[in-house]
Amino acid sequence: MTWPNHNQSSRFHGTLQEGLGCFIYPTKRFKTVTIHAAWVRELTEPDNALGAMLVEVMRRGTESWPERIQVEARLEELYGATFRADIGKLGDKQLLSFYITITHGQFLPGNPDTVRDALDFLTEVLDRPHRVDGLFPSSVVDQEKTLLKRQIAAIINDKGQYAMSRLMELVADGRRFGLRKLGTEKAVERVTPESLSQFYEAVHRDATFLFTVVGDVDENMVQQYFSEHWRKPRHSLSTIQPLYKEGEAKTVVEPSEVRQGKLNLAYRTHLTAQSHGFPALMMYSGILGGFSHSKLFMNVREKASLAYYAYSRLDPALALMFIGAGIEFKDYQAARDIIEAQVLAVKKGEFSEDEMTFTVKAYANDILSEQDSPPQLIGRHLEEILVGGGQEGTALIESLKTVTRDEIIQAASGVELDTVFFLTEQEESGHEE
């Protein structure tokens, strides 16, 4: 399967073919070059825990630099290059990501070929992680298991994150996108050097591989290097499957040891980033709750004083919109009523030209600020690839500028409440409607 670059105005050059993609954003804007490599796999249990473990174990050592201190020393030799590993989630996919950012050789004495050095470093990390007799060291695995379990527990203790993850699970109703990117503590506990090494071999052999570079680079050299060092995987992922379904909305109230109520609502939008009407949907969400001038912020938080925070945001991959608010426990019904009233008001076209103008300007500021961050540029482009299309940068800003009132109302007409989740004080009893 070949996924072309759907956004013709994108600065990224490249295509994804049969599970292997190399994308280059040539620019003289930065003195650094940022290189990102990611394996992309379907979210599945218990393998999500293995994916989260793998990136942390791999960043700690390679065949040439088996100890973390040796990895750090090598980065210092590369003129203070920065390197990090990360686990991400987009829709029903898990992304095992590795970033290296290095100063371009033209800004250093002797004009060293730092780009090739960075490519060699990343290749070493990906292809030759430190193993003993084919297995990741048990001491490293045990340390990272402890750290990952702490990270999972921290998410549960962060009630805002926990409420959103629970809402996603309820909306998913068994679909893969409801799974947590870090897996579960039980799954982490079952990880062994053997199972992690087997998982690495499977990912290295089978997973879709995306390679992205931002900076002033020789595109031909990077493409040649890529073609020489990476081969097509056995499997090629499909694009993310959005949530298209019908049905009555449900409400779930869950008691917990929490000091502030967390009210979260999920709406089906029927539009993804590749949809023609997505810019209009962005305007709808922005007017509703995307910014400090938006209706949720002004009416729920400022005027009614019913929320400590109130926002809306879109999931461009899953065709969902989320609304979140932190409220007093006793204000649940009042806050929900006024939130739903704002949703209805925008659907009915009860918004001003000024609100439209402010929303376009706010989005433009956010989009333009991404141009100053290579990781954000890369993240946005990966989103476009995995969704299967969409707009980026100035092209998206221009589309937002042309959205009409009627188009916003039309996009809003397809927005339907799916699930309400309220995290409340322990004395309350959970129920579903």
N, C-alpha and C positions, 0 to 999 in steps of 0.2 A: 504494500500500500504506500502511495506517495502522497504526502501532504504538502502542497505548495505554500509559499508565503502569500496568504490571502490578502494581506494589507500591502498594496502596491507602493504606498508611500513610506513604508517602513525602511529604516536605515539598516536593518539586518539583512544580510545576504546569505542565502542557503536554503536547503530543503531537507526534509526528513523522508528518507527512503528505506523501506523495509526495516524499520526499527533503528536506523542509524542516522543521526543528523548532526551537521556542523553548521553553525551560524556565526557570522562575523559582523560586528558593528564597527566599521572603520571610521575613526574620528581623531582629530588632533586636539580635542577639547581637554584631554587629560594628560598629565605627565606620567601616568601609570597605565599598565595594561592589566585588565582583570580577565581571568580565565576561569570558566565554570564547567564542571563535568557532572552529569547526573545520570544515574540509573533510574528508570521509571518502571514501576511494577504495580500490579493490582493490589489494593488493600485486601489482605486476607489474614485471618487469625489462624494460628498464633504467629505467623511470620512477620507481622508488624513489629513485634518486639525484637525479632532477629534483625530486621532492617535498622531499627533505632540503635541497637547494640553495635552493629557492624561498622557504621560510620565512625563511631567513637573509638572502637578498637583499631581501625585502619589508620586513623590520624596519628596514632601514637608511635608507629614504627614501621620501617620497611626493611627489605633485605640489606640495603646499603647503610641505613641508619636505623638500627633495631631499637634504640632507646629514644624516648621522647626528647631527652636533652640533645641527642645527636640530630634529630629532626630540627630542633630549634637552632642548633649551631649551623646547620645547612642553610636555613632561612636567613640567618645573619650574613652568611657568605654571599647570599643572593641580594645584597644591599638592603637588608632589612625587609625582605618580602613578608607579607602576611598570608597565613594559610588557616583555613577553618573548614570544618565539616559540619553538616547540618542535615536534619531529617525534616522533610516537608510533606504537606498533604495538599492536594488539589483535586476536589471532587472525589472520585473513587480511586485515585492514584496516590501512591507513596513515592516520594522523590528522595533518593539518597545522593546528597549533593556535596561537592568538594570545590572550594574556591581558593585560588591563589591570586594575589595582587602584587605586582612587581613594578619598580620604577623602570621606565623605558630607557634603554641604553644610550639614547641620544642626549640624555640629560646627565650622563655620568662620564667621568674621565675615561678616555680610551674607547668610548662608544661600544661597550660589551654587548653581546647578543643575549640580553636578559630574557627576551621572549622565548627563545629556544631553551634557555636554562629552565624557565618556568614550565614549559611543556614537558621537558625531561623529568622534572621533579614530580609533576602531576601523574605522568605515566608510571613512574616508580611507585607512587602511592597506590594507584589503581591496579597495576598488574603484579606488583611484587610486595605485598604486605608482609610484615614480619611474622613468620610462622616457624615452629620447631617441629620437625618431622611431619610437616603438612598440616599442623594444627596451630591455632592461635594460642599463645601462652595462657595457661590456666590462671596465673596470677593477674594478668591483664583483664581477662574475661571476668574474673570474680570482682575485681575493683569496679569495672564498668557496670556490672549487674547491680552493685550496691548504689552507684550514682544514678543509674536509670530508675531504680525503684524510688529513690528519693525524689527524682524529677516528676515521676507519675504521681506520687503522694502530694507534691507541691501543687500540682494542677487541681487535684481534688480539694485541697485546702484553700485554693484561690476560688472563692465562690462564684465570681463573675465568669471565669473560664469554665468552671464545672457546670454552671447553669447553661452555658452555650453548648457545651459538649452533650449534655443531656437532651437539650432541645434537638440537636442534630440527630441523635440516636432515635428520638421519637418520630421525627419527620422521616428518617430513613426506613424505619419499620422493617429492619432486617436487610436492607440494601447495603452494599459495601461502603458507601460514602459515610455511613454512620459510625464506622469503626474508628478507633482512636489511632493516631499516627504512631504513638509510642507503644502501643499494645497495652497489656495489663500486667500487673505485678506478678500474677500467677504464671503468665507466659514467660516473663523475664526470669523467674526463678528456675524454670525448666531449661534455660539455655545452658549448653555445655560447649567446651572447645570443639567437640566433634560436630555438633549440630550447627554451630556458627560457621565453621569451616566449610561444611557441606552447603550451607546457604550462600556463602560467598561464591563458591564455585558455580552454583546455579545462577546467581544474579549476573556474575561476570560473563557467563556463557549465553544466557537466555534473555536478559532484560533489555528493553529499549534503552539506547544510550544517546544522550543529547550533550553536545559540546558547544559552548558559546564563548566568544571572545569579544571584548570591548576595548578599543584603543587604537593607536596609530600603528597598525601592523601590516605586514606584507601578506595580503590575502592568499596569494598563490603558495607562499611558503607554509602558511598555517593549514591550508587545504591539503597540501602534499604530505605534511607531517601527519595530519589526521588519517589520511587514506593509508599511510604506511603502518600506523600503529594500532588502528582499531578496525575490527571486522564486524560484519553484520551479525546481529544476534539471531538466535533460533526463532525467537518470537517477536512479532510486531504488535504493539498495543493498539487498540482502537481508541478513538477520541473519547473524552469523558461523556458519559450518558447522563443528560439532565433529568430532573424529576418532572415528568409529565403524568399527572394523574388527576382524577376527580374524587370527590367525596366530601363528607361533612367534616368540619373542623372539630378537633378534640382539645380538651383542657386537662392538664395534669398539674396537680399541686403536690409538692414534695416537702416534707418537713426536714429540717436540718439544723445543726448548730451554726446559725448564721445571725449576724447582727443587723443586716439590712436585707430586705426582700429583693429578690431578683426576678423581675417580670420580663420574659422574653417571648416574642411572637414570631412565627415563621409564616411567610406567605408564598404561595406558588405564583410565579410571574409569567410562565410560559415563554420567556424570552431569555436567550443566552447572549454572550458577547458577539456571536456571529450573526445574530438576528438583525434584520433591517431596522427594526424598531427599538434596538437596544439603547441608542443615544437618548431617545425620548423617555425610556424607562429610567435611565440615569438621571434625567432632569426631574422626573417624578420623585425618585428617592431623595434626590438632593433638596428639592423644595420641601419634602416631607420631614426629613431628619438628618440630612447629611452634614449640616454646618450650623454654626452658631446663630445664623439668621433664620433657620428652618422652623417649621411649624411645631414640631415636637419640642424642640429646645425652648422656643418662645412661649408656647401655651402650656405644656406640661410642667416644665421646670420653672420658668420665670414668672408667668402669670398665676398659675394655679398652685405653685410651690408643692407639687406632688411627687417630684423626682429629684434625686441628686444628680442624675444624668439621664439623658434620653437621646437616642440616635436611631437612624436606620442605615442599613448598608445592603448592598447587593452581593449575591454570589453569582458571578458571570458564567460560571461553569455549570451550575446545577439548576439555573432558572429559579432561584429563590431570593426572597428579600427577608431580612431579619430586622426586628425592632427590639431594642433592649432598653430597660429603665431600672434604676436602683431606687426603691421606694420604701416607705414605712409599711410594716405588715398590714396595718389597719387601712391603708389607702389602696389596697388591691383593686377593688371594684371601681372606685372613682378614677384611679389612674388608667385602668383598662378602658373605661368608657371614654375618657378624653383622648386617649391614643387612637381608638377606633374612630372617634369623631374626626380626628385630623386626617386619617387615611381616607375617609369618605369625602371630606371637604376637598382634598386635592383631586379625587376622582370626579367630583362635580364641577371642577374648574374654578374653585374658589381660591385663586391665587393671583397675584398682581404681576404686572410687567416688571416691576422692580424686583420681585422675588425671582423671576426668571433670569433677569440680568445679573443679580447677585450670585445666583447659582452657577451660571456659566463662568463668571469670573473666579469663583471659588474652585471650581473644577480645573479651570485653566492654570491657576496657581499650583494646584497639586500636581497636575500632569507635567507642567514645566519644571517643577522641582525634581521630578524623577530624572530629568535629563542630566542632573548634576550627580547622580548616583548610579554607577555601573551595576551594582547588585539589583537596584530597582528596575533598571532598564532590562536586565536579564530576566528578572522575575516576571515582568509584564509580558515579555516576548514568549517565555515558556508557557504562560497562561494562554496566550493566543494559539500557540501550537497545539496544546493539549485540548483546548476547547474546539479547535478546528477552524478558527477564523476570528475576525474582529479588527478593531482599529487601535492604533497607538498614537501617542504624541500629538503633533500639530494637526494631523488628519482628524483625530478624535475631537480636538477642540473646535475645528471648523464645523464638524457635524453637529456638535452641541449648539453652536451658534445659530444653526439653521432650523433647529427644532421649533415647531409651532405649538401654540396652545392646544389646538385640536389633536396634534400628535401625542402630546403628553396625556391628554384625557383618554385617547385611544389606548395607549400603553397601560394606563391605570385601570382601564376597564377589564383587563385580563388578570388583575391581581386578586387572588383569593386567599383567605385565611386558611391555613392548614393546621397549625398546632400552637397552643398557648401553654407555656411552662412557667410555673411560679414556684420559686424556692422560698420557703417561708420558715417561721420559727418552729422549734421542735414541738411545741404544744399542739400545733395543727395536725390534722390527720390527712394523709394523702388520699386523693380520689381522682377518678377519671370520669369525664362526662362524654 
